[in-house]
Amino acid sequence: MKFKTTLLAIMFCGALTFSCRNTQKEQKELDRQIEEIESVEQVIDSTAEEIHKKAEEVDELIKQLDSI
C-alpha cells in the first residue's frame, strides 16, 4: 500500500511539473501573439490618422474648388 501511495505521489508531481511546463510555453506563445497584435494595432492607428489627415486635406481642396 505504501508503494502505491508513493508511486501515486510521484506521478502526481510529475504530471504537475509537466503541466507547468506546458503552461509556461503557452504563456510565452500568448505573450508573443499579444505583442504582434499590439504592433498591428499601432500600424492600424497610424494609418487611420493618416487617412483622417488626407480626408481633411481633400475637404479643404474641395472647398477651395467650390469657391472658384
CHARMM-style PDB file with segment names, atoms N, HN, CA, C and O in Angstrom:
ATOM      1  N   MET     1       0.826  -1.193   0.000  1.00  0.00      PROA
ATOM      2  CA  MET     1       0.000   0.000   0.000  1.00  0.00      PROA
ATOM      3  C   MET     1       0.866   1.250   0.000  1.00  0.00      PROA
ATOM      4  O   MET     1       0.567   2.227  -0.686  1.00  0.00      PROA
ATOM      5  N   LYS     2       1.957   1.208   0.787  1.00  0.00      PROA
ATOM      6  HN  LYS     2       2.200   0.414   1.345  1.00  0.00      PROA
ATOM      7  CA  LYS     2       2.842   2.362   0.857  1.00  0.00      PROA
ATOM      8  C   LYS     2       3.472   2.628  -0.511  1.00  0.00      PROA
ATOM      9  O   LYS     2       3.654   3.779  -0.908  1.00  0.00      PROA
ATOM     10  N   PHE     3       3.804   1.546  -1.226  1.00  0.00      PROA
ATOM     11  HN  PHE     3       3.656   0.611  -0.903  1.00  0.00      PROA
ATOM     12  CA  PHE     3       4.397   1.677  -2.549  1.00  0.00      PROA
ATOM     13  C   PHE     3       3.433   2.374  -3.510  1.00  0.00      PROA
ATOM     14  O   PHE     3       3.837   3.246  -4.279  1.00  0.00      PROA
ATOM     15  N   LYS     4       2.166   1.987  -3.462  1.00  0.00      PROA
ATOM     16  HN  LYS     4       1.838   1.278  -2.838  1.00  0.00      PROA
ATOM     17  CA  LYS     4       1.161   2.594  -4.341  1.00  0.00      PROA
ATOM     18  C   LYS     4       0.973   4.070  -4.019  1.00  0.00      PROA
ATOM     19  O   LYS     4       0.829   4.891  -4.925  1.00  0.00      PROA
ATOM     20  N   THR     5       0.974   4.406  -2.753  1.00  0.00      PROA
ATOM     21  HN  THR     5       1.091   3.739  -2.017  1.00  0.00      PROA
ATOM     22  CA  THR     5       0.826   5.805  -2.339  1.00  0.00      PROA
ATOM     23  C   THR     5       2.015   6.629  -2.803  1.00  0.00      PROA
ATOM     24  O   THR     5       1.852   7.742  -3.302  1.00  0.00      PROA
ATOM     25  N   THR     6       3.217   6.077  -2.635  1.00  0.00      PROA
ATOM     26  HN  THR     6       3.349   5.172  -2.229  1.00  0.00      PROA
ATOM     27  CA  THR     6       4.426   6.780  -3.070  1.00  0.00      PROA
ATOM     28  C   THR     6       4.422   6.948  -4.582  1.00  0.00      PROA
ATOM     29  O   THR     6       4.723   8.026  -5.096  1.00  0.00      PROA
ATOM     30  N   LEU     7       4.079   5.879  -5.290  1.00  0.00      PROA
ATOM     31  HN  LEU     7       3.835   5.004  -4.872  1.00  0.00      PROA
ATOM     32  CA  LEU     7       4.026   5.934  -6.750  1.00  0.00      PROA
ATOM     33  C   LEU     7       2.998   6.964  -7.215  1.00  0.00      PROA
ATOM     34  O   LEU     7       3.249   7.721  -8.153  1.00  0.00      PROA
ATOM     35  N   LEU     8       1.860   6.987  -6.563  1.00  0.00      PROA
ATOM     36  HN  LEU     8       1.657   6.373  -5.801  1.00  0.00      PROA
ATOM     37  CA  LEU     8       0.821   7.953  -6.904  1.00  0.00      PROA
ATOM     38  C   LEU     8       1.311   9.383  -6.674  1.00  0.00      PROA
ATOM     39  O   LEU     8       1.051  10.265  -7.493  1.00  0.00      PROA
ATOM     40  N   ALA     9       2.014   9.616  -5.572  1.00  0.00      PROA
ATOM     41  HN  ALA     9       2.226   8.900  -4.907  1.00  0.00      PROA
ATOM     42  CA  ALA     9       2.551  10.950  -5.276  1.00  0.00      PROA
ATOM     43  C   ALA     9       3.585  11.361  -6.316  1.00  0.00      PROA
ATOM     44  O   ALA     9       3.601  12.513  -6.751  1.00  0.00      PROA
ATOM     45  N   ILE    10       4.447  10.432  -6.718  1.00  0.00      PROA
ATOM     46  HN  ILE    10       4.434   9.497  -6.364  1.00  0.00      PROA
ATOM     47  CA  ILE    10       5.463  10.730  -7.739  1.00  0.00      PROA
ATOM     48  C   ILE    10       4.793  11.041  -9.071  1.00  0.00      PROA
ATOM     49  O   ILE    10       5.188  11.981  -9.761  1.00  0.00      PROA
ATOM     50  N   MET    11       3.793  10.266  -9.432  1.00  0.00      PROA
ATOM     51  HN  MET    11       3.472   9.502  -8.872  1.00  0.00      PROA
ATOM     52  CA  MET    11       3.077  10.507 -10.689  1.00  0.00      PROA
ATOM     53  C   MET    11       2.383  11.867 -10.661  1.00  0.00      PROA
ATOM     54  O   MET    11       2.384  12.588 -11.659  1.00  0.00      PROA
ATOM     55  N   PHE    12       1.799  12.211  -9.535  1.00  0.00      PROA
ATOM     56  HN  PHE    12       1.798  11.626  -8.724  1.00  0.00      PROA
ATOM     57  CA  PHE    12       1.121  13.500  -9.406  1.00  0.00      PROA
ATOM     58  C   PHE    12       2.115  14.643  -9.567  1.00  0.00      PROA
ATOM     59  O   PHE    12       1.843  15.607 -10.283  1.00  0.00      PROA
ATOM     60  N   CYS    13       3.272  14.541  -8.903  1.00  0.00      PROA
ATOM     61  HN  CYS    13       3.493  13.758  -8.321  1.00  0.00      PROA
ATOM     62  CA  CYS    13       4.298  15.591  -9.012  1.00  0.00      PROA
ATOM     63  C   CYS    13       4.815  15.698 -10.442  1.00  0.00      PROA
ATOM     64  O   CYS    13       5.039  16.800 -10.942  1.00  0.00      PROA
ATOM     65  N   GLY    14       5.003  14.566 -11.095  1.00  0.00      PROA
ATOM     66  HN  GLY    14       4.821  13.671 -10.689  1.00  0.00      PROA
ATOM     67  CA  GLY    14       5.452  14.572 -12.491  1.00  0.00      PROA
ATOM     68  C   GLY    14       4.428  15.223 -13.402  1.00  0.00      PROA
ATOM     69  O   GLY    14       4.780  16.020 -14.271  1.00  0.00      PROA
ATOM     70  N   ALA    15       3.175  14.890 -13.208  1.00  0.00      PROA
ATOM     71  HN  ALA    15       2.888  14.242 -12.502  1.00  0.00      PROA
ATOM     72  CA  ALA    15       2.113  15.484 -14.021  1.00  0.00      PROA
ATOM     73  C   ALA    15       2.020  16.980 -13.780  1.00  0.00      PROA
ATOM     74  O   ALA    15       1.816  17.752 -14.717  1.00  0.00      PROA
ATOM     75  N   LEU    16       2.166  17.388 -12.541  1.00  0.00      PROA
ATOM     76  HN  LEU    16       2.331  16.761 -11.779  1.00  0.00      PROA
ATOM     77  CA  LEU    16       2.110  18.808 -12.202  1.00  0.00      PROA
ATOM     78  C   LEU    16       3.265  19.560 -12.847  1.00  0.00      PROA
ATOM     79  O   LEU    16       3.074  20.650 -13.387  1.00  0.00      PROA
ATOM     80  N   THR    17       4.463  18.984 -12.792  1.00  0.00      PROA
ATOM     81  HN  THR    17       4.619  18.099 -12.353  1.00  0.00      PROA
ATOM     82  CA  THR    17       5.637  19.611 -13.404  1.00  0.00      PROA
ATOM     83  C   THR    17       5.449  19.726 -14.907  1.00  0.00      PROA
ATOM     84  O   THR    17       5.718  20.780 -15.483  1.00  0.00      PROA
ATOM     85  N   PHE    18       4.993  18.662 -15.550  1.00  0.00      PROA
ATOM     86  HN  PHE    18       4.775  17.805 -15.082  1.00  0.00      PROA
ATOM     87  CA  PHE    18       4.770  18.681 -16.994  1.00  0.00      PROA
ATOM     88  C   PHE    18       3.715  19.716 -17.354  1.00  0.00      PROA
ATOM     89  O   PHE    18       3.856  20.433 -18.345  1.00  0.00      PROA
ATOM     90  N   SER    19       2.671  19.794 -16.559  1.00  0.00      PROA
ATOM     91  HN  SER    19       2.557  19.212 -15.754  1.00  0.00      PROA
ATOM     92  CA  SER    19       1.604  20.760 -16.805  1.00  0.00      PROA
ATOM     93  C   SER    19       2.126  22.187 -16.711  1.00  0.00      PROA
ATOM     94  O   SER    19       1.764  23.035 -17.526  1.00  0.00      PROA
ATOM     95  N   CYS    20       2.971  22.458 -15.728  1.00  0.00      PROA
ATOM     96  HN  CYS    20       3.266  21.769 -15.066  1.00  0.00      PROA
ATOM     97  CA  CYS    20       3.533  23.804 -15.571  1.00  0.00      PROA
ATOM     98  C   CYS    20       4.408  24.169 -16.755  1.00  0.00      PROA
ATOM     99  O   CYS    20       4.407  25.319 -17.195  1.00  0.00      PROA
ATOM    100  N   ARG    21       5.153  23.209 -17.273  1.00  0.00      PROA
ATOM    101  HN  ARG    21       5.154  22.275 -16.916  1.00  0.00      PROA
ATOM    102  CA  ARG    21       5.998  23.479 -18.441  1.00  0.00      PROA
ATOM    103  C   ARG    21       5.138  23.870 -19.630  1.00  0.00      PROA
ATOM    104  O   ARG    21       5.446  24.824 -20.343  1.00  0.00      PROA
ATOM    105  N   ASN    22       4.066  23.133 -19.837  1.00  0.00      PROA
ATOM    106  HN  ASN    22       3.816  22.358 -19.257  1.00  0.00      PROA
ATOM    107  CA  ASN    22       3.172  23.461 -20.944  1.00  0.00      PROA
ATOM    108  C   ASN    22       2.558  24.832 -20.750  1.00  0.00      PROA
ATOM    109  O   ASN    22       2.413  25.595 -21.706  1.00  0.00      PROA
ATOM    110  N   THR    23       2.198  25.147 -19.522  1.00  0.00      PROA
ATOM    111  HN  THR    23       2.316  24.528 -18.746  1.00  0.00      PROA
ATOM    112  CA  THR    23       1.600  26.445 -19.234  1.00  0.00      PROA
ATOM    113  C   THR    23       2.590  27.563 -19.536  1.00  0.00      PROA
ATOM    114  O   THR    23       2.207  28.598 -20.082  1.00  0.00      PROA
ATOM    115  N   GLN    24       3.851  27.364 -19.189  1.00  0.00      PROA
ATOM    116  HN  GLN    24       4.161  26.524 -18.745  1.00  0.00      PROA
ATOM    117  CA  GLN    24       4.867  28.380 -19.466  1.00  0.00      PROA
ATOM    118  C   GLN    24       5.050  28.559 -20.969  1.00  0.00      PROA
ATOM    119  O   GLN    24       5.176  29.687 -21.446  1.00  0.00      PROA
ATOM    120  N   LYS    25       5.066  27.458 -21.720  1.00  0.00      PROA
ATOM    121  HN  LYS    25       4.963  26.541 -21.333  1.00  0.00      PROA
ATOM    122  CA  LYS    25       5.195  27.542 -23.177  1.00  0.00      PROA
ATOM    123  C   LYS    25       3.990  28.266 -23.767  1.00  0.00      PROA
ATOM    124  O   LYS    25       4.129  29.123 -24.640  1.00  0.00      PROA
ATOM    125  N   GLU    26       2.817  27.910 -23.279  1.00  0.00      PROA
ATOM    126  HN  GLU    26       2.705  27.214 -22.570  1.00  0.00      PROA
ATOM    127  CA  GLU    26       1.601  28.555 -23.771  1.00  0.00      PROA
ATOM    128  C   GLU    26       1.613  30.041 -23.446  1.00  0.00      PROA
ATOM    129  O   GLU    26       1.203  30.858 -24.271  1.00  0.00      PROA
ATOM    130  N   GLN    27       2.078  30.401 -22.252  1.00  0.00      PROA
ATOM    131  HN  GLN    27       2.410  29.737 -21.582  1.00  0.00      PROA
ATOM    132  CA  GLN    27       2.134  31.807 -21.851  1.00  0.00      PROA
ATOM    133  C   GLN    27       3.101  32.577 -22.742  1.00  0.00      PROA
ATOM    134  O   GLN    27       2.804  33.700 -23.150  1.00  0.00      PROA
ATOM    135  N   LYS    28       4.255  31.986 -23.048  1.00  0.00      PROA
ATOM    136  HN  LYS    28       4.496  31.074 -22.717  1.00  0.00      PROA
ATOM    137  CA  LYS    28       5.221  32.644 -23.930  1.00  0.00      PROA
ATOM    138  C   LYS    28       4.620  32.858 -25.317  1.00  0.00      PROA
ATOM    139  O   LYS    28       4.799  33.916 -25.921  1.00  0.00      PROA
ATOM    140  N   GLU    29       3.912  31.856 -25.814  1.00  0.00      PROA
ATOM    141  HN  GLU    29       3.767  30.997 -25.323  1.00  0.00      PROA
ATOM    142  CA  GLU    29       3.277  31.976 -27.128  1.00  0.00      PROA
ATOM    143  C   GLU    29       2.188  33.048 -27.100  1.00  0.00      PROA
ATOM    144  O   GLU    29       2.064  33.832 -28.041  1.00  0.00      PROA
ATOM    145  N   LEU    30       1.404  33.084 -26.032  1.00  0.00      PROA
ATOM    146  HN  LEU    30       1.504  32.447 -25.267  1.00  0.00      PROA
ATOM    147  CA  LEU    30       0.371  34.113 -25.900  1.00  0.00      PROA
ATOM    148  C   LEU    30       0.991  35.503 -25.830  1.00  0.00      PROA
ATOM    149  O   LEU    30       0.488  36.441 -26.449  1.00  0.00      PROA
ATOM    150  N   ASP    31       2.084  35.638 -25.076  1.00  0.00      PROA
ATOM    151  HN  ASP    31       2.492  34.877 -24.574  1.00  0.00      PROA
ATOM    152  CA  ASP    31       2.768  36.930 -24.983  1.00  0.00      PROA
ATOM    153  C   ASP    31       3.275  37.376 -26.351  1.00  0.00      PROA
ATOM    154  O   ASP    31       3.175  38.552 -26.701  1.00  0.00      PROA
ATOM    155  N   ARG    32       3.822  36.431 -27.129  1.00  0.00      PROA
ATOM    156  HN  ARG    32       3.903  35.476 -26.845  1.00  0.00      PROA
ATOM    157  CA  ARG    32       4.311  36.756 -28.470  1.00  0.00      PROA
ATOM    158  C   ARG    32       3.153  37.206 -29.366  1.00  0.00      PROA
ATOM    159  O   ARG    32       3.281  38.174 -30.116  1.00  0.00      PROA
ATOM    160  N   GLN    33       2.041  36.506 -29.283  1.00  0.00      PROA
ATOM    161  HN  GLN    33       1.938  35.720 -28.673  1.00  0.00      PROA
ATOM    162  CA  GLN    33       0.882  36.865 -30.089  1.00  0.00      PROA
ATOM    163  C   GLN    33       0.329  38.225 -29.682  1.00  0.00      PROA
ATOM    164  O   GLN    33      -0.087  39.007 -30.538  1.00  0.00      PROA
ATOM    165  N   ILE    34       0.321  38.514 -28.382  1.00  0.00      PROA
ATOM    166  HN  ILE    34       0.658  37.879 -27.687  1.00  0.00      PROA
ATOM    167  CA  ILE    34      -0.163  39.813 -27.907  1.00  0.00      PROA
ATOM    168  C   ILE    34       0.727  40.928 -28.426  1.00  0.00      PROA
ATOM    169  O   ILE    34       0.228  41.967 -28.859  1.00  0.00      PROA
ATOM    170  N   GLU    35       2.042  40.728 -28.389  1.00  0.00      PROA
ATOM    171  HN  GLU    35       2.448  39.884 -28.038  1.00  0.00      PROA
ATOM    172  CA  GLU    35       2.970  41.738 -28.908  1.00  0.00      PROA
ATOM    173  C   GLU    35       2.736  41.969 -30.395  1.00  0.00      PROA
ATOM    174  O   GLU    35       2.769  43.107 -30.865  1.00  0.00      PROA
ATOM    175  N   GLU    36       2.501  40.889 -31.134  1.00  0.00      PROA
ATOM    176  HN  GLU    36       2.474  39.965 -30.752  1.00  0.00      PROA
ATOM    177  CA  GLU    36       2.245  41.005 -32.570  1.00  0.00      PROA
ATOM    178  C   GLU    36       0.941  41.762 -32.818  1.00  0.00      PROA
ATOM    179  O   GLU    36       0.875  42.607 -33.711  1.00  0.00      PROA
ATOM    180  N   ILE    37      -0.080  41.468 -32.046  1.00  0.00      PROA
ATOM    181  HN  ILE    37      -0.027  40.781 -31.321  1.00  0.00      PROA
ATOM    182  CA  ILE    37      -1.369  42.153 -32.190  1.00  0.00      PROA
ATOM    183  C   ILE    37      -1.225  43.632 -31.870  1.00  0.00      PROA
ATOM    184  O   ILE    37      -1.771  44.476 -32.582  1.00  0.00      PROA
ATOM    185  N   GLU    38      -0.493  43.956 -30.804  1.00  0.00      PROA
ATOM    186  HN  GLU    38      -0.050  43.271 -30.226  1.00  0.00      PROA
ATOM    187  CA  GLU    38      -0.288  45.361 -30.441  1.00  0.00      PROA
ATOM    188  C   GLU    38       0.472  46.101 -31.531  1.00  0.00      PROA
ATOM    189  O   GLU    38       0.197  47.271 -31.797  1.00  0.00      PROA
ATOM    190  N   SER    39       1.424  45.427 -32.160  1.00  0.00      PROA
ATOM    191  HN  SER    39       1.648  44.477 -31.944  1.00  0.00      PROA
ATOM    192  CA  SER    39       2.176  46.035 -33.257  1.00  0.00      PROA
ATOM    193  C   SER    39       1.245  46.340 -34.432  1.00  0.00      PROA
ATOM    194  O   SER    39       1.320  47.413 -35.032  1.00  0.00      PROA
ATOM    195  N   VAL    40       0.380  45.400 -34.748  1.00  0.00      PROA
ATOM    196  HN  VAL    40       0.319  44.529 -34.261  1.00  0.00      PROA
ATOM    197  CA  VAL    40      -0.575  45.607 -35.845  1.00  0.00      PROA
ATOM    198  C   VAL    40      -1.545  46.729 -35.487  1.00  0.00      PROA
ATOM    199  O   VAL    40      -1.901  47.532 -36.350  1.00  0.00      PROA
ATOM    200  N   GLU    41      -1.978  46.795 -34.229  1.00  0.00      PROA
ATOM    201  HN  GLU    41      -1.689  46.143 -33.528  1.00  0.00      PROA
ATOM    202  CA  GLU    41      -2.874  47.872 -33.795  1.00  0.00      PROA
ATOM    203  C   GLU    41      -2.213  49.232 -33.968  1.00  0.00      PROA
ATOM    204  O   GLU    41      -2.874  50.191 -34.368  1.00  0.00      PROA
ATOM    205  N   GLN    42      -0.920  49.332 -33.674  1.00  0.00      PROA
ATOM    206  HN  GLN    42      -0.383  48.554 -33.349  1.00  0.00      PROA
ATOM    207  CA  GLN    42      -0.206  50.594 -33.844  1.00  0.00      PROA
ATOM    208  C   GLN    42      -0.173  51.000 -35.311  1.00  0.00      PROA
ATOM    209  O   GLN    42      -0.359  52.172 -35.639  1.00  0.00      PROA
ATOM    210  N   VAL    43       0.063  50.034 -36.191  1.00  0.00      PROA
ATOM    211  HN  VAL    43       0.213  49.082 -35.925  1.00  0.00      PROA
ATOM    212  CA  VAL    43       0.072  50.323 -37.629  1.00  0.00      PROA
ATOM    213  C   VAL    43      -1.311  50.780 -38.074  1.00  0.00      PROA
ATOM    214  O   VAL    43      -1.427  51.728 -38.851  1.00  0.00      PROA
ATOM    215  N   ILE    44      -2.345  50.127 -37.598  1.00  0.00      PROA
ATOM    216  HN  ILE    44      -2.250  49.357 -36.968  1.00  0.00      PROA
ATOM    217  CA  ILE    44      -3.717  50.498 -37.959  1.00  0.00      PROA
ATOM    218  C   ILE    44      -4.030  51.904 -37.470  1.00  0.00      PROA
ATOM    219  O   ILE    44      -4.596  52.705 -38.214  1.00  0.00      PROA
ATOM    220  N   ASP    45      -3.668  52.215 -36.223  1.00  0.00      PROA
ATOM    221  HN  ASP    45      -3.208  51.564 -35.618  1.00  0.00      PROA
ATOM    222  CA  ASP    45      -3.913  53.553 -35.680  1.00  0.00      PROA
ATOM    223  C   ASP    45      -3.180  54.613 -36.488  1.00  0.00      PROA
ATOM    224  O   ASP    45      -3.740  55.668 -36.785  1.00  0.00      PROA
ATOM    225  N   SER    46      -1.938  54.339 -36.840  1.00  0.00      PROA
ATOM    226  HN  SER    46      -1.483  53.482 -36.598  1.00  0.00      PROA
ATOM    227  CA  SER    46      -1.147  55.282 -37.627  1.00  0.00      PROA
ATOM    228  C   SER    46      -1.780  55.496 -39.002  1.00  0.00      PROA
ATOM    229  O   SER    46      -1.877  56.626 -39.480  1.00  0.00      PROA
ATOM    230  N   THR    47      -2.203  54.417 -39.624  1.00  0.00      PROA
ATOM    231  HN  THR    47      -2.124  53.499 -39.236  1.00  0.00      PROA
ATOM    232  CA  THR    47      -2.839  54.507 -40.938  1.00  0.00      PROA
ATOM    233  C   THR    47      -4.156  55.269 -40.849  1.00  0.00      PROA
ATOM    234  O   THR    47      -4.466  56.072 -41.729  1.00  0.00      PROA
ATOM    235  N   ALA    48      -4.924  55.030 -39.809  1.00  0.00      PROA
ATOM    236  HN  ALA    48      -4.672  54.378 -39.094  1.00  0.00      PROA
ATOM    237  CA  ALA    48      -6.196  55.733 -39.629  1.00  0.00      PROA
ATOM    238  C   ALA    48      -5.960  57.233 -39.463  1.00  0.00      PROA
ATOM    239  O   ALA    48      -6.715  58.043 -40.003  1.00  0.00      PROA
ATOM    240  N   GLU    49      -4.920  57.606 -38.721  1.00  0.00      PROA
ATOM    241  HN  GLU    49      -4.307  56.949 -38.283  1.00  0.00      PROA
ATOM    242  CA  GLU    49      -4.596  59.026 -38.558  1.00  0.00      PROA
ATOM    243  C   GLU    49      -4.207  59.655 -39.896  1.00  0.00      PROA
ATOM    244  O   GLU    49      -4.631  60.768 -40.207  1.00  0.00      PROA
ATOM    245  N   GLU    50      -3.403  58.943 -40.685  1.00  0.00      PROA
ATOM    246  HN  GLU    50      -3.059  58.039 -40.432  1.00  0.00      PROA
ATOM    247  CA  GLU    50      -3.005  59.452 -41.998  1.00  0.00      PROA
ATOM    248  C   GLU    50      -4.223  59.630 -42.901  1.00  0.00      PROA
ATOM    249  O   GLU    50      -4.335  60.630 -43.611  1.00  0.00      PROA
ATOM    250  N   ILE    51      -5.129  58.665 -42.873  1.00  0.00      PROA
ATOM    251  HN  ILE    51      -5.038  57.853 -42.297  1.00  0.00      PROA
ATOM    252  CA  ILE    51      -6.343  58.754 -43.694  1.00  0.00      PROA
ATOM    253  C   ILE    51      -7.183  59.944 -43.263  1.00  0.00      PROA
ATOM    254  O   ILE    51      -7.721  60.663 -44.105  1.00  0.00      PROA
ATOM    255  N   HSD    52      -7.300  60.156 -41.965  1.00  0.00      PROA
ATOM    256  HN  HSD    52      -6.863  59.572 -41.281  1.00  0.00      PROA
ATOM    257  CA  HSD    52      -8.076  61.285 -41.451  1.00  0.00      PROA
ATOM    258  C   HSD    52      -7.469  62.608 -41.916  1.00  0.00      PROA
ATOM    259  O   HSD    52      -8.194  63.511 -42.333  1.00  0.00      PROA
ATOM    260  N   LYS    53      -6.146  62.726 -41.846  1.00  0.00      PROA
ATOM    261  HN  LYS    53      -5.556  61.992 -41.507  1.00  0.00      PROA
ATOM    262  CA  LYS    53      -5.474  63.951 -42.294  1.00  0.00      PROA
ATOM    263  C   LYS    53      -5.695  64.175 -43.784  1.00  0.00      PROA
ATOM    264  O   LYS    53      -5.972  65.296 -44.212  1.00  0.00      PROA
ATOM    265  N   LYS    54      -5.572  63.114 -44.573  1.00  0.00      PROA
ATOM    266  HN  LYS    54      -5.347  62.204 -44.226  1.00  0.00      PROA
ATOM    267  CA  LYS    54      -5.786  63.234 -46.021  1.00  0.00      PROA
ATOM    268  C   LYS    54      -7.233  63.615 -46.318  1.00  0.00      PROA
ATOM    269  O   LYS    54      -7.488  64.407 -47.225  1.00  0.00      PROA
ATOM    270  N   ALA    55      -8.171  63.070 -45.575  1.00  0.00      PROA
ATOM    271  HN  ALA    55      -7.965  62.427 -44.837  1.00  0.00      PROA
ATOM    272  CA  ALA    55      -9.581  63.406 -45.782  1.00  0.00      PROA
ATOM    273  C   ALA    55      -9.820  64.885 -45.500  1.00  0.00      PROA
ATOM    274  O   ALA    55     -10.569  65.546 -46.220  1.00  0.00      PROA
ATOM    275  N   GLU    56      -9.182  65.403 -44.450  1.00  0.00      PROA
ATOM    276  HN  GLU    56      -8.574  64.866 -43.865  1.00  0.00      PROA
ATOM    277  CA  GLU    56      -9.311  66.832 -44.153  1.00  0.00      PROA
ATOM    278  C   GLU    56      -8.711  67.676 -45.271  1.00  0.00      PROA
ATOM    279  O   GLU    56      -9.274  68.705 -45.643  1.00  0.00      PROA
ATOM    280  N   GLU    57      -7.567  67.242 -45.811  1.00  0.00      PROA
ATOM    281  HN  GLU    57      -7.110  66.405 -45.509  1.00  0.00      PROA
ATOM    282  CA  GLU    57      -6.947  67.965 -46.922  1.00  0.00      PROA
ATOM    283  C   GLU    57      -7.860  67.960 -48.144  1.00  0.00      PROA
ATOM    284  O   GLU    57      -8.009  68.981 -48.815  1.00  0.00      PROA
ATOM    285  N   VAL    58      -8.468  66.816 -48.431  1.00  0.00      PROA
ATOM    286  HN  VAL    58      -8.346  65.987 -47.886  1.00  0.00      PROA
ATOM    287  CA  VAL    58      -9.372  66.713 -49.579  1.00  0.00      PROA
ATOM    288  C   VAL    58     -10.579  67.618 -49.378  1.00  0.00      PROA
ATOM    289  O   VAL    58     -10.994  68.303 -50.312  1.00  0.00      PROA
ATOM    290  N   ASP    59     -11.146  67.634 -48.184  1.00  0.00      PROA
ATOM    291  HN  ASP    59     -10.809  67.077 -47.425  1.00  0.00      PROA
ATOM    292  CA  ASP    59     -12.281  68.512 -47.900  1.00  0.00      PROA
ATOM    293  C   ASP    59     -11.905  69.975 -48.120  1.00  0.00      PROA
ATOM    294  O   ASP    59     -12.679  70.741 -48.694  1.00  0.00      PROA
ATOM    295  N   GLU    60     -10.726  70.354 -47.668  1.00  0.00      PROA
ATOM    296  HN  GLU    60     -10.097  69.731 -47.203  1.00  0.00      PROA
ATOM    297  CA  GLU    60     -10.267  71.733 -47.836  1.00  0.00      PROA
ATOM    298  C   GLU    60     -10.086  72.067 -49.316  1.00  0.00      PROA
ATOM    299  O   GLU    60     -10.455  73.155 -49.757  1.00  0.00      PROA
ATOM    300  N   LEU    61      -9.521  71.135 -50.081  1.00  0.00      PROA
ATOM    301  HN  LEU    61      -9.221  70.251 -49.723  1.00  0.00      PROA
ATOM    302  CA  LEU    61      -9.342  71.369 -51.518  1.00  0.00      PROA
ATOM    303  C   LEU    61     -10.689  71.463 -52.237  1.00  0.00      PROA
ATOM    304  O   LEU    61     -10.848  72.270 -53.152  1.00  0.00      PROA
ATOM    305  N   ILE    62     -11.644  70.651 -51.832  1.00  0.00      PROA
ATOM    306  HN  ILE    62     -11.515  69.995 -51.089  1.00  0.00      PROA
ATOM    307  CA  ILE    62     -12.984  70.719 -52.433  1.00  0.00      PROA
ATOM    308  C   ILE    62     -13.621  72.071 -52.136  1.00  0.00      PROA
ATOM    309  O   ILE    62     -14.251  72.664 -53.011  1.00  0.00      PROA
ATOM    310  N   LYS    63     -13.464  72.559 -50.915  1.00  0.00      PROA
ATOM    311  HN  LYS    63     -12.952  72.077 -50.204  1.00  0.00      PROA
ATOM    312  CA  LYS    63     -14.000  73.878 -50.561  1.00  0.00      PROA
ATOM    313  C   LYS    63     -13.349  74.967 -51.406  1.00  0.00      PROA
ATOM    314  O   LYS    63     -14.021  75.898 -51.849  1.00  0.00      PROA
ATOM    315  N   GLN    64     -12.050  74.850 -51.626  1.00  0.00      PROA
ATOM    316  HN  GLN    64     -11.505  74.093 -51.266  1.00  0.00      PROA
ATOM    317  CA  GLN    64     -11.354  75.838 -52.452  1.00  0.00      PROA
ATOM    318  C   GLN    64     -11.854  75.791 -53.888  1.00  0.00      PROA
ATOM    319  O   GLN    64     -12.036  76.835 -54.515  1.00  0.00      PROA
ATOM    320  N   LEU    65     -12.078  74.594 -54.412  1.00  0.00      PROA
ATOM    321  HN  LEU    65     -11.931  73.746 -53.903  1.00  0.00      PROA
ATOM    322  CA  LEU    65     -12.595  74.471 -55.777  1.00  0.00      PROA
ATOM    323  C   LEU    65     -14.013  75.029 -55.886  1.00  0.00      PROA
ATOM    324  O   LEU    65     -14.355  75.670 -56.879  1.00  0.00      PROA
ATOM    325  N   ASP    66     -14.824  74.789 -54.878  1.00  0.00      PROA
ATOM    326  HN  ASP    66     -14.546  74.268 -54.070  1.00  0.00      PROA
ATOM    327  CA  ASP    66     -16.193  75.296 -54.884  1.00  0.00      PROA
ATOM    328  C   ASP    66     -16.225  76.820 -54.853  1.00  0.00      PROA
ATOM    329  O   ASP    66     -17.132  77.440 -55.409  1.00  0.00      PROA
ATOM    330  N   SER    67     -15.235  77.416 -54.203  1.00  0.00      PROA
ATOM    331  HN  SER    67     -14.499  76.913 -53.751  1.00  0.00      PROA
ATOM    332  CA  SER    67     -15.233  78.878 -54.092  1.00  0.00      PROA
ATOM    333  C   SER    67     -14.716  79.557 -55.363  1.00  0.00      PROA
ATOM    334  O   SER    67     -14.816  80.778 -55.488  1.00  0.00      PROA
ATOM    335  N   ILE    68     -14.175  78.800 -56.291  1.00  0.00      PROA
ATOM    336  HN  ILE    68     -14.093  77.809 -56.189  1.00  0.00      PROA
ATOM    337  CA  ILE    68     -13.655  79.398 -57.536  1.00  0.00      PROA
ATOM    338  C   ILE    68     -14.787  79.728 -58.476  1.00  0.00      PROA
ATOM    339  OT1 ILE    68     -14.551  80.237 -59.572  1.00  0.00      PROA
TER     340      ILE     68
END
